[in-house]
Amino acid sequence: MKSTFVGSETGSILFADGAQDKYLLFGPSYIQQDAESSADPTELQFDVFPEEFFVNLPRLVVCFDDSVLKRLLADNSEILSISIVLKEQLSRRSKCISQWSVDKSLIESDQVNIVFDVNDFTSFSLTGDIYVDLIATVADSTWVKKIVGFKRFNLMFGIGKGLFTPIPKPPEFFEQNGAGRDALWLISLNTTGSSSFTEDLASDIIQVFINEDSAVKFGRLCNAGVAGDLLARLFVVDVVSEAVSALFNACSNLPTDVMSGSICSKLLPRMGLDRPESYAELWHRWKDNPSIVRSRIQNMCTLSSTARTSTR
């Protein structure tokens, strides 16, 4: 029988006794988004596009620090249990997707591969952050479990991830900037020329301020099932439309020498604008009808199919 994990946290990780040694057991573990990804145990956060992520057979590779594992098995006569738990950051919903016991024979094995299955994520909205927690516990004679190992990865689901992070501001901020106290968000692009779209990180260029009076409630609405998913995508459409329109104002031709993480690197391939002819076609349409950019981004964000799902 799989365990049920319920609780809250302060910060990223909370241990009752504050023992830092617990971070070491899973130190070599890593996530690979696809077969081409490197095995980097230090990479803990991943931008994830839901429609692409599961196609590439992403996996969690569980590896152990041998010295820590040997010490734990020597010091504990109890069963050492390993669990993989998914937890949605905002709603706090969680699900244990794998669990097994460890004995001395595991020391000789290399690793354990856990392939992420889309069915394991069906209870989550896939519009926000989902933690992947590796948890090692031992149970005493009364079956009270104690955490002896922990590592957390963060799958940052959502089409806006890596593009911007909403910044809470008081109603006075929106009033002072001409939007009015009851505005929900305000978009600002911090650009210094056309090179900003190709050289600077998208998250440094796109600034989105959200009214702190309603930020928490709005976040919960965006994580409230399929209807919330549609609301979150509409939010992203509004933000990205401003960025692409600004790009078209700055660049009439397809930009070259694009740096990873820039607005061009993140948006143009997903919009099908990474070839000179496709970029030029939409640019000319935009000159005659600026709203075409918003509609094209609706397509990128699959608004029609999301709306069909949300109204069934």
TORSEZA-187049 format. One record per residue (C-alpha): x, y, z; residue in one letter. Coordinates in steps of 0.1 Angstrom, whole numbers, plus 2048, in hexadecimal, padded with zeros to 3 digits. Layout:
REM TORSEZA-187049
<<X; Y; Z>; A>;
...
END
This chain:
REM TORSEZA-187049
<<800; 800; 800>; M>;
<<80E; 822; 7F7>; K>;
<<811; 83D; 812>; S>;
<<7FC; 85D; 812>; T>;
<<811; 87C; 816>; F>;
<<7FF; 89B; 825>; V>;
<<80F; 8BA; 834>; G>;
<<81C; 8DD; 830>; S>;
<<83F; 8EB; 82D>; E>;
<<852; 90A; 835>; T>;
<<86A; 913; 819>; G>;
<<873; 8F8; 800>; S>;
<<87B; 8DC; 819>; I>;
<<874; 8D7; 83E>; L>;
<<883; 8BC; 855>; F>;
<<879; 8B9; 879>; A>;
<<89D; 8B6; 885>; D>;
<<8AD; 8CC; 86B>; G>;
<<8C6; 8B1; 862>; A>;
<<8D8; 8BC; 842>; Q>;
<<8E5; 898; 83D>; D>;
<<8C3; 88F; 82E>; K>;
<<8CA; 8A4; 80F>; Y>;
<<8E8; 88D; 806>; L>;
<<8D7; 86B; 801>; L>;
<<8C7; 874; 7DF>; F>;
<<8E3; 88C; 7D5>; G>;
<<8EC; 87A; 7B4>; P>;
<<8C7; 877; 7A9>; S>;
<<8BC; 88A; 78A>; Y>;
<<89F; 890; 772>; I>;
<<8A2; 88B; 74C>; Q>;
<<887; 89C; 737>; Q>;
<<891; 887; 719>; D>;
<<8AC; 870; 70C>; A>;
<<8C2; 88D; 701>; E>;
<<8C2; 89E; 723>; S>;
<<8E2; 89D; 738>; S>;
<<8E3; 88C; 75A>; A>;
<<8E7; 8AA; 770>; D>;
<<8DF; 8A4; 795>; P>;
<<8E3; 8CA; 79C>; T>;
<<8C6; 8D3; 785>; E>;
<<8A7; 8D5; 79B>; L>;
<<88F; 8EB; 787>; Q>;
<<881; 8E3; 765>; F>;
<<86B; 8F8; 74D>; D>;
<<851; 8DF; 741>; V>;
<<838; 8E2; 724>; F>;
<<81C; 8C8; 72C>; P>;
<<815; 8C0; 708>; E>;
<<839; 8B6; 702>; E>;
<<846; 8AA; 723>; F>;
<<837; 887; 724>; F>;
<<83D; 87F; 6FF>; V>;
<<863; 87E; 706>; N>;
<<861; 863; 722>; L>;
<<86F; 879; 73E>; P>;
<<87D; 867; 75B>; R>;
<<889; 86B; 77E>; L>;
<<8AA; 858; 784>; V>;
<<8AD; 84F; 7A9>; V>;
<<8D1; 84B; 7B4>; C>;
<<8E0; 849; 7D6>; F>;
<<8FF; 856; 7E7>; D>;
<<90E; 834; 7F0>; D>;
<<91F; 83F; 810>; S>;
<<8FF; 84F; 81E>; V>;
<<8EA; 831; 814>; L>;
<<902; 818; 824>; K>;
<<902; 82D; 844>; R>;
<<8DC; 82F; 845>; L>;
<<8D8; 809; 840>; L>;
<<8F2; 803; 85B>; A>;
<<8E3; 81B; 874>; D>;
<<8BF; 811; 86F>; N>;
<<8B1; 7EE; 875>; S>;
<<88F; 7FB; 868>; E>;
<<884; 7F8; 844>; I>;
<<890; 815; 82E>; L>;
<<874; 820; 817>; S>;
<<878; 835; 7F8>; I>;
<<85A; 84A; 7EA>; S>;
<<856; 860; 7CC>; I>;
<<83B; 87A; 7D3>; V>;
<<82C; 894; 7BB>; L>;
<<81F; 8B4; 7CB>; K>;
<<80D; 8D1; 7BB>; E>;
<<81D; 8F0; 7CA>; Q>;
<<7FE; 906; 7CD>; L>;
<<7E1; 8EE; 7D4>; S>;
<<7F8; 8D7; 7E9>; R>;
<<7E8; 8B8; 7D9>; R>;
<<801; 89B; 7DA>; S>;
<<804; 878; 7CC>; K>;
<<81D; 85C; 7D3>; C>;
<<826; 84D; 7B1>; I>;
<<840; 833; 7BD>; S>;
<<84B; 823; 7DD>; Q>;
<<863; 807; 7E6>; W>;
<<878; 7FA; 802>; S>;
<<89E; 7FA; 803>; V>;
<<8B6; 7E0; 811>; D>;
<<8DB; 7DA; 80F>; K>;
<<8D8; 7CA; 7EC>; S>;
<<8CF; 7EC; 7DD>; L>;
<<8F1; 7F9; 7E4>; I>;
<<8FE; 7E4; 7C8>; E>;
<<8E4; 7F1; 7AF>; S>;
<<8EC; 80F; 799>; D>;
<<8CB; 823; 798>; Q>;
<<8A5; 821; 797>; V>;
<<893; 831; 779>; N>;
<<870; 83F; 77E>; I>;
<<860; 849; 75D>; V>;
<<846; 865; 761>; F>;
<<824; 859; 755>; D>;
<<80A; 873; 74B>; V>;
<<7F0; 860; 75F>; N>;
<<803; 868; 77F>; D>;
<<7FD; 88D; 779>; F>;
<<7D7; 88C; 771>; T>;
<<7CD; 89B; 793>; S>;
<<7E2; 8BA; 78D>; F>;
<<7DA; 8D8; 778>; S>;
<<7FC; 8D9; 766>; L>;
<<7FC; 8FF; 767>; T>;
<<814; 904; 784>; G>;
<<831; 8F5; 797>; D>;
<<831; 8D0; 7A0>; I>;
<<84B; 8C3; 7B8>; Y>;
<<85B; 8A1; 7B4>; V>;
<<866; 896; 7D6>; D>;
<<87D; 879; 7DE>; L>;
<<877; 86E; 802>; I>;
<<889; 853; 816>; A>;
<<87A; 849; 837>; T>;
<<87F; 830; 853>; V>;
<<863; 825; 86A>; A>;
<<869; 81D; 88F>; D>;
<<858; 802; 8A3>; S>;
<<838; 816; 8A5>; T>;
<<838; 81D; 880>; W>;
<<83F; 842; 884>; V>;
<<853; 84C; 865>; K>;
<<872; 861; 866>; K>;
<<880; 872; 846>; I>;
<<8A5; 868; 840>; V>;
<<8A8; 874; 81C>; G>;
<<899; 88F; 806>; F>;
<<89E; 8A0; 7E4>; K>;
<<886; 8B6; 7D1>; R>;
<<882; 8BE; 7AC>; F>;
<<86B; 8D8; 79F>; N>;
<<858; 8D3; 77E>; L>;
<<84C; 8F6; 774>; M>;
<<82E; 8ED; 75F>; F>;
<<81D; 908; 74A>; G>;
<<821; 919; 729>; I>;
<<82D; 939; 73B>; G>;
<<848; 928; 74F>; K>;
<<86B; 936; 749>; G>;
<<85B; 955; 738>; L>;
<<850; 969; 756>; F>;
<<849; 968; 77B>; T>;
<<82C; 97D; 788>; P>;
<<837; 997; 7A1>; I>;
<<81D; 9A1; 7BB>; P>;
<<818; 9C6; 7BF>; K>;
<<7FF; 9DA; 7D4>; P>;
<<7E1; 9EB; 7C4>; P>;
<<7F2; A0D; 7C8>; E>;
<<80D; A01; 7B0>; F>;
<<7F4; 9FB; 794>; F>;
<<7E3; A1D; 79B>; E>;
<<804; A2F; 79A>; Q>;
<<80C; A1F; 778>; N>;
<<7EB; A29; 768>; G>;
<<7DA; A06; 769>; A>;
<<7C3; A0D; 786>; G>;
<<7C0; 9FC; 7A9>; R>;
<<7A9; 9E0; 79C>; D>;
<<7C0; 9D4; 780>; A>;
<<7CA; 9B0; 784>; L>;
<<7EC; 9B1; 772>; W>;
<<803; 9C9; 760>; L>;
<<81D; 9BF; 745>; I>;
<<83E; 9D1; 740>; S>;
<<85A; 9C9; 728>; L>;
<<87D; 9D2; 734>; N>;
<<88E; 9D5; 712>; T>;
<<8AB; 9EA; 705>; T>;
<<8A8; 9E1; 6E0>; G>;
<<8A4; 9C4; 6C9>; S>;
<<8C1; 9B1; 6D9>; S>;
<<8AC; 9AE; 6F9>; S>;
<<896; 994; 6E7>; F>;
<<8B3; 97F; 6DC>; T>;
<<8CD; 983; 6F8>; E>;
<<8BC; 989; 719>; D>;
<<8A9; 96F; 72E>; L>;
<<884; 971; 727>; A>;
<<87D; 972; 74C>; S>;
<<893; 992; 74F>; D>;
<<880; 9A3; 733>; I>;
<<85B; 99A; 73A>; I>;
<<84F; 9AA; 75A>; Q>;
<<82C; 9A1; 765>; V>;
<<81E; 9B3; 784>; F>;
<<800; 9A3; 795>; I>;
<<7E9; 9B4; 7AE>; N>;
<<7F2; 9A6; 7D0>; E>;
<<7CE; 9AB; 7DC>; D>;
<<7C3; 98E; 7C5>; S>;
<<7E3; 97C; 7BC>; A>;
<<7DE; 95E; 7D3>; V>;
<<7BA; 95A; 7C8>; K>;
<<7C3; 95D; 7A4>; F>;
<<7DE; 943; 7A7>; G>;
<<7C5; 92B; 7B7>; R>;
<<7AC; 931; 79B>; L>;
<<7C7; 929; 781>; C>;
<<7CD; 908; 793>; N>;
<<7A8; 8FE; 796>; A>;
<<7A6; 8E2; 77C>; G>;
<<7A0; 8E6; 757>; V>;
<<78D; 907; 759>; A>;
<<7AA; 915; 76D>; G>;
<<7C2; 908; 753>; D>;
<<7AF; 91D; 739>; L>;
<<7B1; 93C; 74F>; L>;
<<7D7; 937; 753>; A>;
<<7DC; 933; 72E>; R>;
<<7C8; 953; 727>; L>;
<<7DF; 965; 73F>; F>;
<<7FE; 958; 72D>; V>;
<<7EF; 962; 70B>; V>;
<<7EB; 986; 717>; D>;
<<80F; 987; 724>; V>;
<<81F; 976; 706>; V>;
<<80C; 98B; 6ED>; S>;
<<81C; 9AA; 6FB>; E>;
<<83F; 99A; 6F8>; A>;
<<83A; 98E; 6D4>; V>;
<<82A; 9AF; 6C9>; S>;
<<848; 9C2; 6D7>; A>;
<<860; 9A9; 6C5>; L>;
<<84E; 9B0; 6A4>; F>;
<<851; 9D5; 6AA>; N>;
<<877; 9D1; 6AF>; A>;
<<87F; 9B7; 695>; C>;
<<86F; 9B5; 672>; S>;
<<884; 997; 669>; N>;
<<88B; 976; 67C>; L>;
<<8A5; 97D; 696>; P>;
<<8C6; 96A; 694>; T>;
<<8E0; 960; 6AE>; D>;
<<8C5; 958; 6C8>; V>;
<<8D1; 950; 6EB>; M>;
<<8C1; 934; 700>; S>;
<<8A7; 941; 718>; G>;
<<89F; 960; 704>; S>;
<<87C; 96A; 6F9>; I>;
<<884; 95F; 6D5>; C>;
<<892; 93D; 6E0>; S>;
<<874; 935; 6F5>; K>;
<<858; 943; 6E0>; L>;
<<861; 942; 6BB>; L>;
<<865; 91C; 6B8>; P>;
<<844; 916; 6CB>; R>;
<<832; 92E; 6B4>; M>;
<<840; 91E; 695>; G>;
<<853; 93F; 68D>; L>;
<<877; 931; 68D>; D>;
<<87A; 933; 667>; R>;
<<87F; 954; 654>; P>;
<<860; 94E; 63D>; E>;
<<848; 945; 65A>; S>;
<<854; 963; 66F>; Y>;
<<850; 97B; 651>; A>;
<<82D; 96E; 649>; E>;
<<820; 974; 66C>; L>;
<<833; 995; 66F>; W>;
<<821; 9A2; 650>; H>;
<<7FF; 996; 65D>; R>;
<<807; 9A8; 67E>; W>;
<<80D; 9C9; 66C>; K>;
<<7EA; 9C7; 65D>; D>;
<<7D9; 9B8; 67B>; N>;
<<7EC; 9B9; 69D>; P>;
<<7D3; 9A3; 6AD>; S>;
<<7DF; 985; 699>; I>;
<<7FC; 981; 6B1>; V>;
<<7E4; 97B; 6CE>; R>;
<<7D1; 962; 6BA>; S>;
<<7F1; 950; 6B0>; R>;
<<7FB; 94E; 6D4>; I>;
<<7D8; 940; 6DD>; Q>;
<<7E1; 924; 6C4>; N>;
<<803; 91F; 6D6>; M>;
<<7F1; 91D; 6F7>; C>;
<<7D6; 905; 6E8>; T>;
<<7B9; 91A; 6F5>; L>;
<<79E; 90A; 6DF>; S>;
<<7A5; 8E7; 6EA>; S>;
<<7AA; 8F2; 70E>; T>;
<<788; 903; 70D>; A>;
<<777; 8E4; 6FF>; R>;
<<786; 8D0; 71B>; T>;
<<77B; 8E9; 736>; S>;
<<757; 8EA; 72B>; T>;
<<750; 8C4; 728>; R>;
END
